[in-house]
Amino acid sequence: DTEVTQTPKHLVMGMTNKKSLKCEQHMGHRAMYWYKQKAKKPPELMFVYSYEKLSINESVPSRFSPECPNSSLLNLHLHALQPEDSALYLCASSQPLAGWSGANVLTFGAGSRLTVL
Amino acid sequence: DQQVKQNSPSLSVQEGRISILNCDYTNSMFDYFLWYKKYPAEGPTFLISISSIKDKNEDGRFTVFLNKSAKHLSLHIVPSQPGDSAVYFCAASGNQFYFGTGTSLTVIP
């Protein structure tokens, strides 16, 4: 299995809603990532989990709350979002960068397209 | 602070010709470089990579060249096909993955 699976593919929510994005991988990767991407812009790093512990939080607003229940799953909980949060949210996985001496490819999921009304 | 840059936002190439996409980086500690291709509304897909101990890596129609002294890498696509039309991102591996701003390639039939 060489895939990162994200659900849902599309999500429309109001500014008062609570929703979650889910991500799953079975490649044995021990680092998992959330990125936000707007059209024709590079992926913007939000969070990194390494060995199920949050290792990087790129000053993301608290209305985004990540969770890593185990080494295969990653969630992003959404609450009180703003219309400017509408974007493609990408989950990715790799081996942890620290101490990894081999080739290390970041594998992306297909993304969850979020629209905040 | 953009550590990886792609200075050409767009590129148009005739089908069958060579496409050359360029990428520059500033951090000499980067040791692994990757190219991704992205279609609209999809996640980026990995294309090809190169380790800093090499200066060239080839995979079918795709070749990546690395010039460490110039801190420059390039992706060559030969021959270019209409299905190659997409946004291409280069990335460098350090304490995280750093992405360039992307080049939108259009291959004209």
gemmi code that builds the backbone of each chain (N, CA, C; Angstrom):
import gemmi

chains = {
    "A": [
        ("ASP", (0.856, -1.193, 0.000), (0.000, 0.000, 0.000), (0.887, 1.236, 0.000)),
        ("THR", (0.790, 2.013, -1.063), (1.657, 3.200, -1.187), (0.833, 4.473, -1.205)),
        ("GLU", (-0.310, 4.446, -0.545), (-1.221, 5.589, -0.622), (-1.452, 6.246, 0.725)),
        ("VAL", (-1.798, 7.532, 0.612), (-2.324, 8.274, 1.739), (-3.788, 8.572, 1.411)),
        ("THR", (-4.684, 8.140, 2.263), (-6.119, 8.265, 1.998), (-6.721, 9.349, 2.862)),
        ("GLN", (-7.404, 10.298, 2.217), (-8.025, 11.392, 2.956), (-9.541, 11.381, 2.769)),
        ("THR", (-10.245, 11.625, 3.851), (-11.699, 11.788, 3.789), (-12.121, 12.970, 4.647)),
        ("PRO", (-13.171, 13.679, 4.259), (-13.889, 13.552, 2.989), (-13.125, 14.235, 1.860)),
        ("LYS", (-13.513, 14.013, 0.643), (-12.885, 14.709, -0.491), (-13.352, 16.159, -0.562)),
        ("HIS", (-14.586, 16.387, -0.196), (-15.154, 17.734, -0.217), (-15.901, 17.964, 1.089)),
        ("LEU", (-15.817, 19.180, 1.603), (-16.513, 19.521, 2.837), (-16.934, 20.983, 2.749)),
        ("VAL", (-18.222, 21.211, 2.997), (-18.733, 22.576, 3.082), (-19.240, 22.772, 4.507)),
        ("MET", (-18.799, 23.820, 5.155), (-19.217, 24.041, 6.534), (-19.454, 25.520, 6.805)),
        ("GLY", (-20.323, 25.770, 7.746), (-20.560, 27.127, 8.187), (-19.551, 27.521, 9.240)),
        ("MET", (-19.526, 28.795, 9.558), (-18.504, 29.298, 10.480), (-18.713, 28.816, 11.912)),
        ("THR", (-19.897, 28.301, 12.226), (-20.128, 27.815, 13.599), (-20.017, 26.295, 13.705)),
        ("ASN", (-19.808, 25.627, 12.595), (-19.773, 24.161, 12.605), (-18.490, 23.624, 13.219)),
        ("LYS", (-18.576, 22.349, 13.644), (-17.387, 21.559, 14.006), (-17.325, 20.362, 13.088)),
        ("LYS", (-16.208, 20.188, 12.435), (-16.025, 19.049, 11.530), (-14.596, 18.536, 11.697)),
        ("SER", (-14.336, 17.379, 11.087), (-12.988, 16.812, 11.131), (-12.583, 16.278, 9.761)),
        ("LEU", (-11.311, 16.439, 9.462), (-10.704, 15.800, 8.293), (-9.899, 14.604, 8.787)),
        ("LYS", (-9.922, 13.534, 7.988), (-9.233, 12.312, 8.400), (-8.211, 11.899, 7.358)),
        ("CYS", (-7.165, 11.244, 7.840), (-6.065, 10.814, 6.974), (-5.553, 9.475, 7.478)),
        ("GLU", (-5.207, 8.594, 6.541), (-4.724, 7.260, 6.920), (-3.632, 6.819, 5.946)),
        ("GLN", (-2.589, 6.201, 6.485), (-1.547, 5.617, 5.646), (-1.071, 4.319, 6.284)),
        ("HIS", (-0.687, 3.374, 5.434), (-0.212, 2.074, 5.910), (1.133, 1.744, 5.276)),
        ("MET", (1.963, 2.784, 5.101), (3.299, 2.589, 4.530), (4.353, 2.455, 5.623)),
        ("GLY", (3.926, 2.507, 6.874), (4.897, 2.426, 7.963), (5.636, 3.728, 8.194)),
        ("HIS", (5.149, 4.812, 7.586), (5.780, 6.115, 7.793), (5.525, 6.595, 9.223)),
        ("ARG", (6.537, 7.173, 9.843), (6.383, 7.609, 11.234), (6.310, 9.131, 11.359)),
        ("ALA", (6.217, 9.831, 10.227), (5.973, 11.275, 10.249), (4.739, 11.544, 9.393)),
        ("MET", (3.837, 12.356, 9.923), (2.628, 12.716, 9.189), (2.424, 14.207, 9.275)),
        ("TYR", (1.864, 14.771, 8.213), (1.838, 16.213, 8.026), (0.436, 16.685, 7.613)),
        ("TRP", (0.107, 17.896, 8.029), (-1.020, 18.619, 7.439), (-0.467, 19.839, 6.725)),
        ("TYR", (-0.908, 19.997, 5.459), (-0.583, 21.172, 4.670), (-1.889, 21.827, 4.217)),
        ("LYS", (-1.807, 23.121, 3.984), (-2.908, 23.878, 3.384), (-2.413, 24.394, 2.036)),
        ("GLN", (-3.243, 24.274, 1.005), (-2.804, 24.753, -0.300), (-3.908, 25.532, -0.995)),
        ("LYS", (-3.555, 26.717, -1.447), (-4.437, 27.532, -2.274), (-3.995, 27.349, -3.725)),
        ("ALA", (-4.889, 27.720, -4.638), (-4.662, 27.467, -6.064), (-3.321, 28.037, -6.533)),
        ("LYS", (-2.542, 27.180, -7.206), (-1.262, 27.528, -7.832), (-0.230, 28.073, -6.851)),
        ("LYS", (-0.447, 27.845, -5.560), (0.533, 28.215, -4.530), (1.175, 26.947, -3.995)),
        ("PRO", (2.361, 27.060, -3.387), (2.971, 25.855, -2.813), (2.214, 25.400, -1.576)),
        ("PRO", (2.335, 24.126, -1.249), (1.736, 23.653, 0.008), (2.336, 24.421, 1.189)),
        ("GLU", (1.476, 24.795, 2.118), (1.880, 25.584, 3.286), (1.793, 24.679, 4.513)),
        ("LEU", (2.935, 24.439, 5.139), (2.976, 23.504, 6.268), (2.181, 24.035, 7.453)),
        ("MET", (1.352, 23.145, 8.034), (0.599, 23.500, 9.237), (1.164, 22.768, 10.452)),
        ("PHE", (1.170, 21.441, 10.391), (1.580, 20.610, 11.534), (2.401, 19.421, 11.044)),
        ("VAL", (3.328, 18.988, 11.917), (4.056, 17.753, 11.687), (3.980, 16.905, 12.941)),
        ("TYR", (3.637, 15.631, 12.773), (3.720, 14.651, 13.848), (4.854, 13.696, 13.517)),
        ("SER", (5.714, 13.479, 14.500), (6.802, 12.535, 14.341), (6.696, 11.524, 15.471)),
        ("TYR", (6.574, 10.245, 15.128), (6.347, 9.189, 16.119), (5.171, 9.553, 17.020)),
        ("GLU", (4.096, 9.992, 16.388), (2.816, 10.304, 17.031), (2.880, 11.489, 17.982)),
        ("LYS", (3.960, 12.218, 17.965), (4.045, 13.413, 18.813), (4.136, 14.656, 17.927)),
        ("LEU", (3.438, 15.709, 18.333), (3.460, 16.943, 17.560), (4.857, 17.548, 17.636)),
        ("SER", (5.501, 17.670, 16.481), (6.876, 18.185, 16.494), (6.970, 19.581, 15.885)),
        ("ILE", (6.058, 19.920, 14.993), (6.056, 21.259, 14.393), (4.615, 21.768, 14.339)),
        ("ASN", (4.434, 22.982, 14.839), (3.170, 23.701, 14.703), (3.532, 25.069, 14.146)),
        ("GLU", (3.169, 25.310, 12.893), (3.617, 26.541, 12.235), (2.691, 27.715, 12.566)),
        ("SER", (2.523, 27.948, 13.860), (1.718, 29.095, 14.331), (0.325, 29.092, 13.713)),
        ("VAL", (-0.282, 27.926, 13.712), (-1.617, 27.786, 13.118), (-2.662, 28.225, 14.151)),
        ("PRO", (-3.703, 28.962, 13.725), (-4.747, 29.379, 14.674), (-5.381, 28.187, 15.380)),
        ("SER", (-5.832, 28.412, 16.595), (-6.356, 27.321, 17.430), (-7.671, 26.758, 16.906)),
        ("ARG", (-8.280, 27.402, 15.929), (-9.496, 26.830, 15.348), (-9.174, 25.566, 14.537)),
        ("PHE", (-7.876, 25.315, 14.299), (-7.415, 24.055, 13.707), (-6.743, 23.251, 14.813)),
        ("SER", (-7.218, 22.029, 15.033), (-6.675, 21.214, 16.115), (-6.293, 19.841, 15.579)),
        ("PRO", (-4.991, 19.524, 15.522), (-4.595, 18.216, 14.994), (-4.645, 17.146, 16.074)),
        ("GLU", (-4.719, 15.915, 15.601), (-4.718, 14.768, 16.506), (-4.115, 13.583, 15.785)),
        ("CYS", (-3.242, 12.852, 16.466), (-2.637, 11.664, 15.869), (-2.921, 10.474, 16.779)),
        ("PRO", (-4.025, 9.759, 16.557), (-4.419, 8.666, 17.461), (-3.448, 7.491, 17.457)),
        ("ASN", (-2.835, 7.224, 16.297), (-1.825, 6.154, 16.214), (-0.934, 6.420, 15.009)),
        ("SER", (-0.017, 5.520, 14.747), (0.987, 5.778, 13.709), (0.415, 5.784, 12.299)),
        ("SER", (-0.841, 5.335, 12.129), (-1.429, 5.280, 10.789), (-2.465, 6.367, 10.544)),
        ("LEU", (-2.912, 7.017, 11.594), (-4.048, 7.941, 11.477), (-3.671, 9.354, 11.876)),
        ("LEU", (-4.257, 10.304, 11.170), (-4.068, 11.714, 11.499), (-5.384, 12.422, 11.255)),
        ("ASN", (-5.807, 13.213, 12.222), (-7.040, 13.968, 12.095), (-6.752, 15.457, 12.184)),
        ("LEU", (-7.642, 16.241, 11.590), (-7.597, 17.689, 11.758), (-8.997, 18.140, 12.133)),
        ("HIS", (-9.153, 18.595, 13.358), (-10.449, 19.043, 13.848), (-10.611, 20.536, 13.561)),
        ("LEU", (-11.792, 20.871, 13.048), (-12.061, 22.223, 12.571), (-13.221, 22.829, 13.368)),
        ("HIS", (-13.047, 24.040, 13.842), (-14.110, 24.688, 14.626), (-14.028, 26.199, 14.454)),
        ("ALA", (-15.180, 26.797, 14.183), (-15.273, 28.251, 14.068), (-14.335, 28.790, 12.994)),
        ("LEU", (-14.322, 28.142, 11.839), (-13.443, 28.579, 10.758), (-13.975, 29.844, 10.087)),
        ("GLN", (-13.099, 30.485, 9.344), (-13.409, 31.691, 8.609), (-13.446, 31.390, 7.112)),
        ("PRO", (-14.139, 32.205, 6.338), (-14.162, 31.962, 4.883), (-12.765, 31.904, 4.259)),
        ("GLU", (-11.812, 32.651, 4.800), (-10.456, 32.625, 4.226), (-9.731, 31.312, 4.501)),
        ("ASP", (-10.321, 30.453, 5.334), (-9.746, 29.125, 5.564), (-10.110, 28.146, 4.459)),
        ("SER", (-10.961, 28.556, 3.553), (-11.318, 27.700, 2.417), (-10.061, 27.413, 1.603)),
        ("ALA", (-9.799, 26.126, 1.378), (-8.557, 25.726, 0.694), (-8.592, 24.215, 0.502)),
        ("LEU", (-7.554, 23.710, -0.136), (-7.331, 22.271, -0.228), (-6.425, 21.881, 0.934)),
        ("TYR", (-6.879, 20.965, 1.768), (-6.072, 20.519, 2.912), (-5.476, 19.164, 2.572)),
        ("LEU", (-4.161, 19.129, 2.641), (-3.414, 17.949, 2.222), (-2.787, 17.269, 3.429)),
        ("CYS", (-2.966, 15.982, 3.479), (-2.234, 15.155, 4.430), (-1.066, 14.515, 3.682)),
        ("ALA", (0.029, 14.329, 4.373), (1.190, 13.683, 3.759), (1.910, 12.855, 4.804)),
        ("SER", (2.749, 11.948, 4.336), (3.540, 11.148, 5.268), (4.923, 10.902, 4.686)),
        ("SER", (5.854, 10.640, 5.583), (7.222, 10.288, 5.191), (7.858, 9.591, 6.383)),
        ("GLN", (9.098, 9.146, 6.200), (9.861, 8.758, 7.367), (10.315, 10.043, 8.059)),
        ("PRO", (10.527, 10.014, 9.354), (10.980, 11.224, 10.047), (12.279, 11.742, 9.456)),
        ("LEU", (12.390, 13.056, 9.286), (13.568, 13.626, 8.650), (14.782, 13.563, 9.563)),
        ("ALA", (14.579, 13.748, 10.861), (15.704, 13.740, 11.787), (16.298, 12.344, 11.869)),
        ("GLY", (17.558, 12.220, 11.553), (18.243, 10.943, 11.696), (18.005, 9.953, 10.577)),
        ("TRP", (17.297, 10.362, 9.530), (17.023, 9.441, 8.420), (18.050, 9.693, 7.339)),
        ("SER", (18.835, 8.698, 7.009), (19.924, 8.921, 6.069), (19.585, 8.503, 4.648)),
        ("GLY", (18.483, 7.793, 4.448), (18.153, 7.318, 3.110), (17.260, 8.286, 2.366)),
        ("ALA", (16.884, 7.878, 1.140), (15.938, 8.670, 0.355), (14.629, 8.788, 1.115)),
        ("ASN", (14.067, 9.937, 1.137), (12.864, 10.177, 1.934), (11.873, 10.979, 1.111)),
        ("VAL", (10.835, 10.299, 0.655), (9.855, 10.941, -0.205), (8.625, 11.285, 0.604)),
        ("LEU", (8.141, 12.489, 0.451), (6.898, 12.930, 1.070), (5.757, 12.510, 0.152)),
        ("THR", (4.862, 11.675, 0.674), (3.737, 11.169, -0.120), (2.469, 11.884, 0.310)),
        ("PHE", (1.795, 12.500, -0.648), (0.582, 13.274, -0.364), (-0.671, 12.455, -0.625)),
        ("GLY", (-1.712, 12.766, 0.124), (-3.041, 12.307, -0.223), (-3.646, 13.203, -1.297)),
        ("ALA", (-4.857, 12.845, -1.729), (-5.519, 13.608, -2.787), (-6.096, 14.922, -2.282)),
        ("GLY", (-6.198, 15.058, -0.975), (-6.658, 16.317, -0.405), (-8.136, 16.325, -0.056)),
        ("SER", (-8.478, 17.207, 0.855), (-9.874, 17.499, 1.213), (-10.144, 18.947, 0.848)),
        ("ARG", (-11.081, 19.142, -0.062), (-11.416, 20.513, -0.500), (-12.427, 21.089, 0.485)),
        ("LEU", (-12.015, 22.096, 1.232), (-12.854, 22.700, 2.272), (-13.382, 24.052, 1.808)),
        ("THR", (-14.690, 24.230, 1.941), (-15.320, 25.523, 1.676), (-16.020, 25.973, 2.943)),
        ("VAL", (-15.670, 27.164, 3.411), (-16.282, 27.733, 4.615), (-17.205, 28.874, 4.185)),
        ("LEU", (-18.478, 28.730, 4.528), (-19.460, 29.739, 4.109), (-19.683, 30.787, 5.189)),
    ],
    "B": [
        ("ASP", (10.810, 33.938, 4.485), (12.123, 33.591, 3.960), (12.004, 32.357, 3.062)),
        ("GLN", (11.985, 32.591, 1.754), (11.776, 31.526, 0.793), (13.114, 30.840, 0.520)),
        ("GLN", (13.294, 29.628, 1.030), (14.569, 28.942, 0.871), (14.661, 28.176, -0.439)),
        ("VAL", (13.516, 27.954, -1.062), (13.491, 27.277, -2.356), (12.672, 28.148, -3.299)),
        ("LYS", (13.236, 28.471, -4.456), (12.563, 29.411, -5.351), (12.449, 28.848, -6.762)),
        ("GLN", (11.329, 29.110, -7.371), (11.151, 28.825, -8.785), (10.786, 30.146, -9.430)),
        ("ASN", (11.684, 30.695, -10.189), (11.525, 32.062, -10.657), (10.635, 32.207, -11.876)),
        ("SER", (10.283, 31.085, -12.504), (9.386, 31.155, -13.658), (8.010, 30.653, -13.250)),
        ("PRO", (7.029, 31.555, -13.133), (5.690, 31.110, -12.729), (5.021, 30.249, -13.795)),
        ("SER", (5.400, 30.438, -15.061), (4.746, 29.680, -16.123), (5.717, 29.407, -17.263)),
        ("LEU", (5.387, 28.355, -18.016), (6.218, 27.935, -19.142), (5.316, 27.262, -20.174)),
        ("SER", (5.464, 27.648, -21.434), (4.713, 26.998, -22.519), (5.696, 26.348, -23.473)),
        ("VAL", (5.385, 25.108, -23.855), (6.287, 24.339, -24.706), (5.458, 23.588, -25.735)),
        ("GLN", (6.004, 23.454, -26.921), (5.326, 22.683, -27.964), (5.476, 21.189, -27.667)),
        ("GLU", (4.438, 20.448, -27.976), (4.482, 18.989, -27.805), (5.687, 18.413, -28.550)),
        ("GLY", (6.382, 17.487, -27.902), (7.543, 16.846, -28.516), (8.861, 17.518, -28.193)),
        ("ARG", (8.785, 18.795, -27.753), (10.010, 19.526, -27.428), (10.406, 19.264, -25.970)),
        ("ILE", (11.534, 19.827, -25.578), (12.006, 19.683, -24.213), (11.413, 20.773, -23.319)),
        ("SER", (10.980, 20.381, -22.140), (10.583, 21.343, -21.101), (11.688, 21.361, -20.055)),
        ("ILE", (12.109, 22.562, -19.681), (13.133, 22.706, -18.641), (12.575, 23.595, -17.540)),
        ("LEU", (12.434, 23.019, -16.355), (11.935, 23.761, -15.207), (13.085, 23.938, -14.222)),
        ("ASN", (13.215, 25.151, -13.717), (14.360, 25.486, -12.881), (13.966, 25.765, -11.438)),
        ("CYS", (14.931, 25.555, -10.566), (14.693, 25.721, -9.133), (16.014, 26.125, -8.474)),
        ("ASP", (15.967, 27.114, -7.588), (17.156, 27.539, -6.853), (16.898, 27.423, -5.357)),
        ("TYR", (17.938, 27.159, -4.611), (17.792, 27.072, -3.168), (18.929, 27.824, -2.488)),
        ("THR", (18.707, 28.148, -1.224), (19.692, 28.980, -0.525), (20.453, 28.221, 0.563)),
        ("ASN", (19.898, 27.129, 1.058), (20.491, 26.453, 2.205), (21.392, 25.307, 1.748)),
        ("SER", (22.677, 25.427, 1.968), (23.619, 24.396, 1.519), (23.514, 23.105, 2.332)),
        ("MET", (22.718, 23.126, 3.401), (22.535, 21.905, 4.204), (21.478, 20.968, 3.625)),
        ("PHE", (20.717, 21.422, 2.664), (19.726, 20.540, 2.046), (20.442, 19.366, 1.401)),
        ("ASP", (19.941, 18.134, 1.630), (20.648, 16.974, 1.104), (19.804, 16.105, 0.183)),
        ("TYR", (18.571, 16.509, -0.036), (17.706, 15.679, -0.878), (16.696, 16.593, -1.528)),
        ("PHE", (16.466, 16.389, -2.816), (15.598, 17.279, -3.579), (14.566, 16.465, -4.341)),
        ("LEU", (13.371, 17.010, -4.438), (12.271, 16.280, -5.053), (11.514, 17.196, -6.002)),
        ("TRP", (10.891, 16.586, -6.999), (9.967, 17.299, -7.887), (8.589, 16.650, -7.775)),
        ("TYR", (7.579, 17.528, -7.696), (6.197, 17.088, -7.622), (5.421, 17.723, -8.757)),
        ("LYS", (4.410, 16.999, -9.188), (3.507, 17.475, -10.237), (2.124, 17.589, -9.622)),
        ("LYS", (1.414, 18.657, -9.950), (0.091, 18.838, -9.353), (-0.919, 19.253, -10.405)),
        ("TYR", (-1.990, 18.455, -10.500), (-3.140, 18.826, -11.300), (-4.115, 19.597, -10.396)),
        ("PRO", (-4.995, 20.426, -10.983), (-5.961, 21.176, -10.176), (-6.802, 20.260, -9.293)),
        ("ALA", (-7.031, 20.685, -8.073), (-7.915, 19.993, -7.122), (-7.422, 18.591, -6.757)),
        ("GLU", (-6.154, 18.302, -7.004), (-5.581, 17.019, -6.577), (-4.353, 17.280, -5.719)),
        ("GLY", (-3.960, 16.261, -4.946), (-2.723, 16.399, -4.192), (-1.517, 16.287, -5.106)),
        ("PRO", (-0.382, 16.885, -4.710), (0.846, 16.750, -5.502), (1.274, 15.291, -5.573)),
        ("THR", (1.764, 14.882, -6.716), (2.280, 13.521, -6.874), (3.789, 13.577, -7.113)),
        ("PHE", (4.489, 12.699, -6.476), (5.939, 12.651, -6.558), (6.359, 12.211, -7.963)),
        ("LEU", (7.352, 12.931, -8.512), (7.849, 12.626, -9.852), (9.222, 11.950, -9.812)),
        ("ILE", (10.174, 12.658, -9.242), (11.560, 12.215, -9.296), (12.329, 12.955, -8.208)),
        ("SER", (13.401, 12.348, -7.756), (14.201, 12.975, -6.703), (15.687, 12.808, -7.005)),
        ("ILE", (16.498, 13.522, -6.220), (17.937, 13.393, -6.371), (18.599, 13.660, -5.029)),
        ("SER", (19.571, 12.859, -4.719), (20.363, 13.051, -3.514), (21.491, 14.038, -3.812)),
        ("SER", (21.941, 14.730, -2.773), (23.003, 15.720, -2.976), (24.350, 15.095, -3.363)),
        ("ILE", (24.465, 13.769, -3.271), (25.731, 13.124, -3.660), (25.765, 12.833, -5.163)),
        ("LYS", (24.652, 13.096, -5.837), (24.598, 12.869, -7.288), (24.432, 14.195, -8.012)),
        ("ASP", (24.682, 14.202, -9.315), (24.393, 15.406, -10.085), (23.337, 15.172, -11.165)),
        ("LYS", (22.889, 13.929, -11.268), (21.876, 13.628, -12.296), (21.099, 12.389, -11.876)),
        ("ASN", (19.798, 12.416, -12.135), (18.976, 11.226, -11.954), (17.931, 11.198, -13.064)),
        ("GLU", (17.778, 10.034, -13.652), (16.918, 9.917, -14.830), (15.843, 8.855, -14.587)),
        ("ASP", (14.632, 9.153, -15.036), (13.539, 8.178, -14.941), (12.635, 8.391, -16.143)),
        ("GLY", (12.860, 7.578, -17.169), (12.050, 7.694, -18.380), (12.245, 9.039, -19.051)),
        ("ARG", (11.159, 9.775, -19.230), (11.241, 11.081, -19.903), (11.731, 12.198, -18.975)),
        ("PHE", (11.884, 11.881, -17.711), (12.217, 12.900, -16.714), (13.659, 12.749, -16.236)),
        ("THR", (14.381, 13.862, -16.244), (15.750, 13.886, -15.731), (15.887, 15.097, -14.829)),
        ("VAL", (16.470, 14.889, -13.660), (16.754, 16.005, -12.766), (18.265, 16.182, -12.680)),
        ("PHE", (18.696, 17.434, -12.785), (20.108, 17.792, -12.688), (20.308, 18.638, -11.449)),
        ("LEU", (21.398, 18.386, -10.747), (21.720, 19.160, -9.550), (23.102, 19.774, -9.688)),
        ("ASN", (23.179, 21.079, -9.489), (24.448, 21.804, -9.474), (24.613, 22.393, -8.080)),
        ("LYS", (25.359, 21.673, -7.235), (25.458, 22.077, -5.824), (26.185, 23.401, -5.662)),
        ("SER", (27.193, 23.640, -6.467), (27.957, 24.884, -6.314), (27.087, 26.095, -6.632)),
        ("ALA", (26.166, 25.926, -7.571), (25.263, 27.022, -7.926), (23.969, 26.982, -7.131)),
        ("LYS", (23.787, 25.945, -6.322), (22.540, 25.736, -5.570), (21.346, 25.809, -6.528)),
        ("HIS", (21.430, 25.005, -7.550), (20.436, 25.039, -8.617), (20.095, 23.623, -9.051)),
        ("LEU", (18.810, 23.376, -9.263), (18.422, 22.115, -9.884), (17.419, 22.389, -10.993)),
        ("SER", (17.360, 21.447, -11.911), (16.442, 21.597, -13.033), (15.812, 20.250, -13.353)),
        ("LEU", (14.609, 20.324, -13.869), (13.865, 19.144, -14.322), (13.700, 19.249, -15.832)),
        ("HIS", (14.158, 18.216, -16.538), (14.005, 18.168, -17.988), (12.964, 17.112, -18.338)),
        ("ILE", (12.037, 17.481, -19.190), (11.021, 16.544, -19.662), (11.168, 16.438, -21.179)),
        ("VAL", (11.526, 15.234, -21.628), (11.733, 15.029, -23.062), (11.173, 13.673, -23.492)),
        ("PRO", (10.320, 13.589, -24.517), (9.629, 14.720, -25.134), (8.430, 15.155, -24.287)),
        ("SER", (8.088, 16.404, -24.357), (6.936, 16.902, -23.596), (5.637, 16.428, -24.249)),
        ("GLN", (4.668, 16.115, -23.401), (3.368, 15.642, -23.879), (2.267, 16.512, -23.270)),
        ("PRO", (1.123, 16.633, -23.936), (0.043, 17.463, -23.388), (-0.368, 17.072, -21.970)),
        ("GLY", (-0.296, 15.778, -21.643), (-0.623, 15.312, -20.297), (0.353, 15.783, -19.238)),
        ("ASP", (1.479, 16.347, -19.659), (2.446, 16.899, -18.703), (2.017, 18.279, -18.206)),
        ("SER", (1.005, 18.855, -18.821), (0.533, 20.181, -18.409), (0.029, 20.125, -16.970)),
        ("ALA", (0.669, 20.854, -16.095), (0.375, 20.823, -14.660), (1.249, 21.875, -13.987)),
        ("VAL", (1.085, 22.015, -12.689), (1.996, 22.856, -11.907), (3.064, 21.955, -11.298)),
        ("TYR", (4.318, 22.351, -11.445), (5.443, 21.565, -10.944), (6.092, 22.306, -9.775)),
        ("PHE", (6.268, 21.584, -8.674), (6.924, 22.141, -7.495), (8.228, 21.395, -7.248)),
        ("CYS", (9.283, 22.143, -6.991), (10.476, 21.492, -6.469), (10.442, 21.608, -4.950)),
        ("ALA", (11.124, 20.708, -4.293), (11.145, 20.696, -2.835), (12.520, 20.245, -2.367)),
        ("ALA", (12.897, 20.717, -1.194), (14.173, 20.334, -0.596), (13.920, 19.809, 0.800)),
        ("SER", (14.718, 18.835, 1.166), (14.547, 18.192, 2.461), (15.608, 18.688, 3.431)),
        ("GLY", (15.126, 19.301, 4.525), (16.030, 19.735, 5.590), (15.430, 19.238, 6.890)),
        ("ASN", (15.119, 20.124, 7.814), (14.400, 19.687, 9.021), (12.901, 19.574, 8.755)),
        ("GLN", (12.501, 20.008, 7.619), (11.163, 19.790, 7.066), (11.310, 19.834, 5.550)),
        ("PHE", (10.210, 19.677, 4.864), (10.256, 19.796, 3.404), (9.936, 21.241, 3.030)),
        ("TYR", (10.789, 21.825, 2.206), (10.601, 23.206, 1.769), (10.230, 23.203, 0.296)),
        ("PHE", (9.140, 23.895, -0.026), (8.627, 23.876, -1.387), (8.898, 25.183, -2.108)),
        ("GLY", (9.174, 25.077, -3.402), (9.226, 26.254, -4.253), (7.819, 26.734, -4.570)),
        ("THR", (7.737, 27.865, -5.251), (6.447, 28.505, -5.508), (5.719, 27.918, -6.713)),
        ("GLY", (6.380, 27.043, -7.454), (5.704, 26.337, -8.531), (5.884, 26.985, -9.891)),
        ("THR", (5.886, 26.138, -10.918), (5.890, 26.583, -12.312), (4.748, 25.872, -13.028)),
        ("SER", (3.898, 26.657, -13.657), (2.767, 26.090, -14.395), (3.212, 25.791, -15.821)),
        ("LEU", (3.273, 24.520, -16.165), (3.711, 24.095, -17.486), (2.502, 23.817, -18.377)),
        ("THR", (2.516, 24.403, -19.559), (1.493, 24.123, -20.567), (2.194, 23.538, -21.779)),
        ("VAL", (1.794, 22.331, -22.165), (2.343, 21.698, -23.362), (1.294, 21.807, -24.457)),
        ("ILE", (1.669, 22.494, -25.515), (0.728, 22.812, -26.592), (0.761, 21.712, -27.654)),
        ("PRO", (-0.405, 21.128, -27.947), (-0.425, 20.034, -28.947), (-0.052, 20.538, -30.337)),
    ],
}
model = gemmi.Model(1)
for chain_id, residues in chains.items():
    chain = gemmi.Chain(chain_id)
    for i, (resn, *xyz) in enumerate(residues, 1):
        res = gemmi.Residue()
        res.name, res.seqid = resn, gemmi.SeqId(i, " ")
        for name, pos in zip(("N", "CA", "C"), xyz):
            atom = gemmi.Atom()
            atom.name, atom.element = name, gemmi.Element(name[0])
            atom.pos, atom.b_iso = gemmi.Position(*pos), 0.0
            res.add_atom(atom)
        chain.add_residue(res)
    model.add_chain(chain)
structure = gemmi.Structure()
structure.add_model(model)
structure.setup_entities()
